Amino acid sequence: MEANELIERVRRIEIKARGLSSNLFAGQYHSAFKGRGMAFSEVREYQYGDDVRDIDWNVTARMSKPYIKVFEEEREMTVMLLVDVSSSLDFGTVKQMKKEMETEIAATLAFSAIQNNDKIGVIFFSDRIEKFIPPKKGKKHILYIIRELLDFKPESRRTDVKMAIEYLTNVLKKRCTAFILSDFIDKGDFSNALTIANRKHDVVAIQVYDRRVADLPDVGLMKVRDAETGHEQYIDTSSKALRRAHHEWWEERQEKMNAAFTRSRVDSVSIRTDEDYVKALLNLFAKRN
């Protein structure tokens, strides 16, 4: 991508993402992903209805009447974006490519995090860790992330979600909120890795997919190519049996994916490339409140 074109695309993404995070997501993001840690603030005299587990027994003994510890929520968070950069994301048939929607969602979440005074970092992954951007604050850092989202060239074409999740668990020592952005087209089983990661962190899964992956169009003989393996073949899409079998395959893998999210207690949302991702994200935020 030419430098001027990249700068222009960064600017367009920044304007759109900043506007969405400011106008739509400000309150929802704050309440849906508030800091989970609690920091000690002060002690005060016990009042009816207070939790007896918060009683400070040392102060209580000294003052001869019950006092409780008061805690404040730790507001500053670390947010990590796990962004799938495998070749299957370079696909789209209606409004935009999966990769383009993934980039817009990631940029919007990044601006929401910064406006909430959170640190933001990124892990680009395929079937390997392509790049790790450590969490930081500030607009300059956000614009660097957006440039990378738009112009990053992965070394590998394939996907390994399990490996990316395990890397997050190992590399982030403190608790964070982690968004996994992927089409989750992965033959491996990532459910155990997801369960372990979600015990340590607050993990949210965002699936981006195209409707033509779910339902084949009836257009006769079609040449299809696996973006990750390069394998090509012709299929006859006029066959009802073929279209039905393909849809059943899609439904089965979606059920398997959603079952993994449910078992791992991970909040998730699936967004089609011809749908409004803003509405989908707002519904995800509302579900967490």
Phi, psi and omega in degrees: 000132179295150184302314182295320178295319179297314180301317180295319179292321176300316181297316181295316179297318181299314182299314182293312183293319180296318180297316180296314184291329181282313190271325187257318194260356188308299182288320183296316179297315183303314184281328182283329184233042180291156181304134184271343182280155179236130181248139179296134182246306184195178170244150174214166181295141180298137176238153180304130180100345178294153178286121182296340179291344180268003181295131174269103188290331178294312179293320179302315179295321182290321185266353179064018171208156190288135173235148178241156175278136177253131181246151173244145178290134176282112188283322185290129179239165167251129178247129176244135173255119174262106190251119178287121179244022179289166188291340180293343178284344179277060183209139177187142185237348187243275185267317184202166177289155176301320181297322180294317178294318178303317180296316180296318179296315180299317180295320179296316177296322180296315178294323177298319179296314181296319179292339177268010180064031178262155171279150180227134177225167184223141169241113173272129182222151169236247168259017174210167174279111183280323180196141176240120176254108183299149182294135176213173174252169169106152182296321180301319179295318179299314181295326175297317179298315181297319177301317179293320178301321183281326193239008184287135179246106181289155177277330183245155181261344190268178184234138171215090183295320181303314181299318181295319180294318179297322178297316178303312182301321183280324189270332180264108184282321180268154181300139178220168168261124185240124175258121175264115179252115186197165169272352179057030172275092188212125182285345182279171178254114183252008189295317180295316178299322180292319179299314180296316181296322184284343173288326182271321184239176173256101188259135178232132182254130177237109179267130174247126182217165180251144185294336180283349172280328180279320183225119178287139176283154177271086183233019178080214183290128183226136175269123180242150182225130175283114185297332185270331181254340183084357181293133180240147175200160176262138175231150180262097184285353176285348179282117178298321181298320179295315181295321179294317179297321179295316180295321178296321176300315180297313180300320180295316181288329175293319178298318179296316179296312181294327176295321178296319178295318181295314179300323183275357182059039180258126174291142184213161174212142176249127185235125179275149185295342177259012178255169180274107183289338178297312179299318181296318180293320178297321177295322178297315179298316182297324181296334183271350182274000000 
